[in-house]
Amino acid sequence: MNLKSMSVDKLTSLRNRVQTALGTRVAEERRRLESELAKLLRSGNGSGGGRGIARGKVAPKYRNPDNPSETWAGRGLKPRWLTAALKSGKKIEQFAISASATTAVLKKGRRKTRQSPKK
């Protein structure tokens, strides 16, 4: 097919047919993938780390010595204060929080409610 020799009307018509065909194929593929995903979710084989699924709270592993309220648990992107410190030549171990401090933070966050005895 020689596109250079085709008229503008024929090229426009061809473009419209291609867009229609692509739209149909994309819709079919989307339906197929959504169906596969629904099957996976029903069978319980879906990944556990998907969106909308709450993960448990993790104790912080690193603390900013300049501002102790800034901590990082080691998940996600490194905070700016840690990235800057690492670029300046410091080692990540210098910011580590002791194991006893991290368990204290976890215990503090886990408050169990007591139920009143039944009468």
Secondary structure, 3 states (H helix, E strand, C coil): CCCCCCCHHHHHHHHHHHHHHHHHHHHHHHHHHHHHHHHHHHHCCCCCCCCCCCCCCCCCCEECCCCCCCEECCCCCCCHHHHHHHHCCCCHHHHECCHHHHHHHHHHHCCCCCCCCCC
